Amino acid sequence: MSDPQYSAPQGGQQPNYVLHHESGGGTGLKMAILFGAVIALIAANVYLFLQIDSLKQELAKNRESFLQEVGRVKETSSVTQAAAQRNIENLKDELDTARRQASMAVGQAKVDAQKHADEVAARLAQQQKAAEAQLTQSISKVEQSATAANTKIGEVSTEVSGVKSDLSSTKSELDKTIASLKSVSGDLGVQSGLIATNGKELAALKALGERNYFEFNLGKTKQPQKVGDVFVMLKKTDPKKYKYSIELTFDDKKTEKKDKGVNEPVQFYTSKARQPYEFVVNEIKKDVIVGYLATPKVQTGR
């Protein structure tokens, strides 16, 4: 296949980077990208909804467990208090009986009765202290359970806020990346797809999956260097004017591209695809160019 004819800029003029719009292809591609962005945002919202729903279910389980624990503590406390009250009443009855017997007894009998009354009073005081200690412990457990539940609720709220913040950040980054991508015409006059000017934008293009991308960092050598399925030889660079010249080898023929600029799509057709290949240089240094080669996904082979 012979090279398509093109006209290089005359008189050392800079290439015209005015954005050209073609009906059909360019608009459709942009709509596809925006549609993809909307799909990504919807997916993120679904993910957030599922996260919040899961957290709500977990919170409901924790509350139910907390209420059950409180119920068990109340039930245990009620039983303990009832038993303690019965013991106190029995001891009071026994104390009253002992005191009556003591008042009626004389001599040693009175002494024994008083001793027994003191022992009963001591046991009563001990029972009261034990009941109070158990009640205090039960109340402490209830307070600890309430504190744990409040802590869990706080953690859930914090996690939901984090998910919302991550979603907002992801949407902002997606909007910035889409806004920074360029759609321009190549040196053959063919409307190009989106052109990346840096590594971040190139990563966004790769994520779209519409073309194959091969990054390169080529120095000036005597032999062509392989990039994708073509061979490239750097002929010269002019960092001050942001210009470079290369020689491309594909389909057993050589094509020279002279005085090309930064981020200018250098387009050429091969026998493997109906769409053009695009050679884009993002950075020009002394005897070095850095950029990427974009090739069509669908290729016919040879």
C-alpha positions as CSV (number, residue, x, y, z in Angstrom):
1,M,0.0,0.0,0.0
2,S,1.5,3.4,-0.9
3,D,1.6,6.2,1.6
4,P,-1.3,8.7,1.6
5,Q,-0.2,12.2,0.4
6,Y,0.0,15.0,3.0
7,S,1.3,18.5,3.2
8,A,3.9,19.5,5.9
9,P,3.7,22.9,7.4
10,Q,5.4,25.5,5.2
11,G,8.1,28.0,6.3
12,G,8.8,26.4,9.7
13,Q,5.4,27.3,10.9
14,Q,4.0,25.5,13.9
15,P,1.3,22.9,13.2
16,N,-2.3,24.1,13.6
17,Y,-3.7,22.4,16.7
18,V,-7.2,23.9,16.3
19,L,-9.7,21.1,17.2
20,H,-11.5,19.8,14.0
21,H,-14.9,18.1,14.5
22,E,-16.2,15.6,12.0
23,S,-19.8,14.5,11.9
24,G,-20.5,11.0,13.2
25,G,-17.2,9.4,14.4
26,G,-15.9,12.1,16.8
27,T,-19.3,12.8,18.4
28,G,-20.1,9.2,18.7
29,L,-16.8,8.4,20.5
30,K,-17.3,11.3,22.9
31,M,-20.9,10.1,23.6
32,A,-19.5,6.6,24.2
33,I,-16.9,7.9,26.7
34,L,-19.5,10.0,28.5
35,F,-21.9,7.0,28.6
36,G,-19.0,4.9,30.1
37,A,-18.5,7.6,32.7
38,V,-22.2,7.5,33.6
39,I,-22.1,3.7,33.8
40,A,-19.0,4.0,36.1
41,L,-20.9,6.5,38.3
42,I,-24.0,4.3,38.5
43,A,-21.8,1.3,39.4
44,A,-20.2,3.3,42.1
45,N,-23.6,4.4,43.4
46,V,-24.8,0.7,43.4
47,Y,-21.6,-0.2,45.3
48,L,-22.3,2.5,47.8
49,F,-25.9,1.4,48.2
50,L,-24.9,-2.2,48.8
51,Q,-22.2,-1.1,51.3
52,I,-24.8,1.0,53.2
53,D,-27.4,-1.8,53.1
54,S,-24.8,-4.3,54.5
55,L,-23.9,-1.9,57.2
56,K,-27.5,-1.3,58.1
57,Q,-28.1,-5.0,58.4
58,E,-25.1,-5.5,60.6
59,L,-26.2,-2.5,62.8
60,A,-29.7,-4.1,63.1
61,K,-28.2,-7.4,64.2
62,N,-26.0,-5.6,66.7
63,R,-29.0,-3.8,68.1
64,E,-31.0,-7.0,68.3
65,S,-28.1,-8.7,70.1
66,F,-27.8,-5.7,72.5
67,L,-31.6,-5.8,73.3
68,Q,-31.4,-9.5,74.0
69,E,-28.4,-9.0,76.3
70,V,-30.2,-6.2,78.1
71,G,-33.3,-8.5,78.5
72,R,-31.2,-11.3,79.9
73,V,-29.5,-9.0,82.3
74,K,-32.8,-7.5,83.5
75,E,-34.3,-11.0,83.9
76,T,-31.2,-12.2,85.9
77,S,-31.3,-9.0,88.0
78,S,-35.0,-9.5,88.7
79,V,-34.5,-13.1,89.8
80,T,-31.5,-12.2,92.0
81,Q,-33.4,-9.3,93.6
82,A,-36.4,-11.5,94.3
83,A,-34.2,-14.2,95.9
84,A,-32.3,-11.6,97.9
85,Q,-35.6,-10.1,99.1
86,R,-36.9,-13.5,100.2
87,N,-33.6,-14.2,102.1
88,I,-33.8,-10.8,103.8
89,E,-37.4,-11.3,104.8
90,N,-36.6,-14.8,106.2
91,L,-33.6,-13.4,108.1
92,K,-35.7,-10.6,109.5
93,D,-38.3,-13.1,110.7
94,E,-35.5,-15.2,112.2
95,L,-34.0,-12.1,113.8
96,D,-37.4,-11.0,115.3
97,T,-37.9,-14.5,116.7
98,A,-34.4,-14.6,118.2
99,R,-34.8,-11.3,119.8
100,R,-38.2,-12.3,121.3
101,Q,-36.6,-15.4,122.6
102,A,-33.7,-13.4,124.0
103,S,-36.0,-11.0,125.8
104,M,-37.8,-13.9,127.4
105,A,-34.7,-15.9,128.3
106,V,-32.7,-15.4,131.5
107,G,-29.1,-16.1,132.4
108,Q,-27.2,-18.2,129.8
109,A,-30.2,-18.6,127.6
110,K,-30.4,-14.9,127.2
111,V,-26.7,-14.7,126.3
112,D,-27.0,-17.5,123.7
113,A,-30.1,-15.9,122.2
114,Q,-28.3,-12.5,121.9
115,K,-25.3,-14.2,120.3
116,H,-27.5,-15.9,117.7
117,A,-29.3,-12.6,117.1
118,D,-25.9,-11.0,116.4
119,E,-24.9,-13.8,114.0
120,V,-28.2,-13.4,112.1
121,A,-27.7,-9.7,111.9
122,A,-24.1,-10.2,110.5
123,R,-25.4,-12.7,107.9
124,L,-28.2,-10.2,106.9
125,A,-25.6,-7.4,106.4
126,Q,-23.4,-9.8,104.3
127,Q,-26.4,-10.8,102.2
128,Q,-27.3,-7.2,101.6
129,K,-23.8,-6.3,100.5
130,A,-23.6,-9.3,98.1
131,A,-27.0,-8.4,96.6
132,E,-25.8,-4.8,96.1
133,A,-22.5,-5.9,94.6
134,Q,-24.3,-8.2,92.1
135,L,-26.8,-5.5,91.2
136,T,-23.9,-3.0,90.6
137,Q,-22.1,-5.6,88.4
138,S,-25.3,-6.1,86.3
139,I,-25.7,-2.4,85.8
140,S,-22.1,-2.1,84.8
141,K,-22.6,-4.9,82.1
142,V,-25.6,-3.0,80.7
143,E,-23.6,0.2,80.5
144,Q,-20.7,-1.6,78.8
145,S,-23.1,-3.1,76.2
146,A,-24.6,0.3,75.6
147,T,-21.1,1.8,75.1
148,A,-20.2,-0.9,72.7
149,A,-23.3,-0.4,70.7
150,N,-22.7,3.4,70.5
151,T,-19.1,2.7,69.4
152,K,-20.3,0.4,66.6
153,I,-22.9,3.0,65.4
154,G,-20.1,5.6,65.3
155,E,-17.9,3.2,63.3
156,V,-20.7,2.6,60.8
157,S,-21.3,6.3,60.4
158,T,-17.6,6.9,59.8
159,E,-17.4,4.1,57.2
160,V,-20.4,5.4,55.3
161,S,-18.8,8.9,55.3
162,G,-15.6,7.3,53.9
163,V,-17.5,5.5,51.1
164,K,-19.2,8.7,50.1
165,S,-15.9,10.6,50.1
166,D,-14.2,7.9,48.0
167,L,-17.1,8.1,45.5
168,S,-16.9,11.8,45.3
169,S,-13.1,11.7,44.7
170,T,-13.5,9.0,42.0
171,K,-16.1,11.0,40.1
172,S,-13.9,14.2,40.3
173,E,-10.9,12.3,39.0
174,L,-12.9,10.8,36.1
175,D,-14.3,14.3,35.2
176,K,-10.8,15.8,35.2
177,T,-9.3,13.0,33.0
178,I,-12.1,13.2,30.4
179,A,-11.9,17.0,30.3
180,S,-8.1,16.8,29.8
181,L,-8.2,14.4,26.8
182,K,-8.0,16.0,23.3
183,S,-9.6,15.0,20.0
184,V,-7.6,16.3,17.0
185,S,-6.9,15.6,13.3
186,G,-3.8,13.7,12.4
187,D,-1.2,14.7,9.8
188,L,-3.2,12.8,7.1
189,G,-6.2,14.9,7.8
190,V,-8.1,12.0,9.4
191,Q,-10.0,12.7,12.6
192,S,-8.1,11.1,15.4
193,G,-9.5,9.5,18.5
194,L,-8.6,10.9,21.9
195,I,-5.0,11.9,22.3
196,A,-3.1,11.6,25.6
197,T,-0.5,14.2,26.5
198,N,0.8,12.5,29.7
199,G,1.0,9.2,31.5
200,K,-2.2,9.7,33.4
201,E,-4.2,10.4,30.3
202,L,-2.7,7.5,28.5
203,A,-3.7,5.2,31.4
204,A,-7.3,6.5,31.0
205,L,-7.2,5.7,27.3
206,K,-5.9,2.2,28.0
207,A,-8.8,1.7,30.4
208,L,-11.3,2.5,27.6
209,G,-9.9,-0.5,25.7
210,E,-10.7,0.9,22.3
211,R,-7.2,0.6,20.9
212,N,-3.8,-1.0,21.6
213,Y,-1.2,1.3,23.1
214,F,2.6,0.8,23.0
215,E,4.7,3.2,25.0
216,F,8.2,4.1,23.9
217,N,11.3,6.0,24.9
218,L,13.5,6.1,21.8
219,G,17.0,7.4,21.4
220,K,18.9,8.2,18.3
221,T,20.4,5.0,17.0
222,K,21.8,3.5,13.8
223,Q,19.3,0.7,13.6
224,P,15.5,1.0,13.7
225,Q,13.8,0.1,17.0
226,K,10.6,-1.9,17.3
227,V,7.5,-0.3,18.7
228,G,4.4,-2.6,18.5
229,D,4.5,-4.2,15.0
230,V,6.4,-1.3,13.3
231,F,10.1,-0.2,13.3
232,V,11.0,3.4,14.1
233,M,14.3,5.2,13.6
234,L,14.8,8.6,15.2
235,K,16.5,10.9,12.6
236,K,16.7,14.2,14.5
237,T,15.2,16.3,17.3
238,D,14.8,20.0,17.9
239,P,13.8,20.5,21.6
240,K,13.7,24.3,21.3
241,K,11.1,24.2,18.4
242,Y,9.5,21.0,19.7
243,K,10.1,19.2,16.4
244,Y,11.4,15.8,15.5
245,S,11.8,13.6,12.4
246,I,11.5,9.8,12.2
247,E,11.7,7.0,9.6
248,L,8.9,4.3,9.9
249,T,9.3,0.8,8.5
250,F,6.1,-1.3,8.0
251,D,4.8,-3.6,5.3
252,D,8.4,-3.9,4.0
253,K,8.6,-0.3,3.1
254,K,10.0,2.9,4.7
255,T,8.2,6.2,5.2
256,E,9.8,9.4,6.6
257,K,7.9,11.8,8.7
258,K,9.7,15.2,9.0
259,D,9.3,18.1,11.5
260,K,6.5,16.7,13.5
261,G,5.4,18.4,16.7
262,V,4.6,17.4,20.3
263,N,1.2,15.7,20.7
264,E,0.7,15.7,16.9
265,P,-0.8,12.4,15.8
266,V,1.4,11.0,13.0
267,Q,-0.9,8.7,11.1
268,F,-0.2,6.0,8.6
269,Y,-2.0,3.0,7.2
270,T,-0.8,-0.6,7.1
271,S,-2.1,-3.7,5.4
272,K,-3.3,-5.1,8.7
273,A,-6.0,-2.7,9.5
274,R,-8.5,-0.3,7.9
275,Q,-8.0,2.3,10.5
276,P,-4.8,4.3,10.7
277,Y,-2.0,3.8,13.2
278,E,-1.1,6.9,15.3
279,F,2.4,7.7,16.5
280,V,2.2,10.4,19.2
281,V,5.3,12.0,20.9
282,N,4.6,13.7,24.3
283,E,8.1,14.8,25.1
284,I,11.1,15.8,23.0
285,K,14.6,15.9,24.4
286,K,18.1,16.0,22.8
287,D,18.2,12.9,20.6
288,V,15.3,11.3,22.6
289,I,11.5,11.2,22.1
290,V,9.0,9.8,24.5
291,G,5.4,8.9,23.6
292,Y,3.2,6.0,22.5
293,L,1.9,4.1,19.4
294,A,-1.9,3.5,19.1
295,T,-3.0,0.7,16.8
296,P,-6.5,-0.5,15.9
297,K,-8.0,-3.4,18.0
298,V,-9.3,-5.2,14.9
299,Q,-6.6,-6.3,12.5
300,T,-6.8,-8.6,9.5
301,G,-3.4,-10.2,9.7
302,R,-1.3,-11.0,6.7
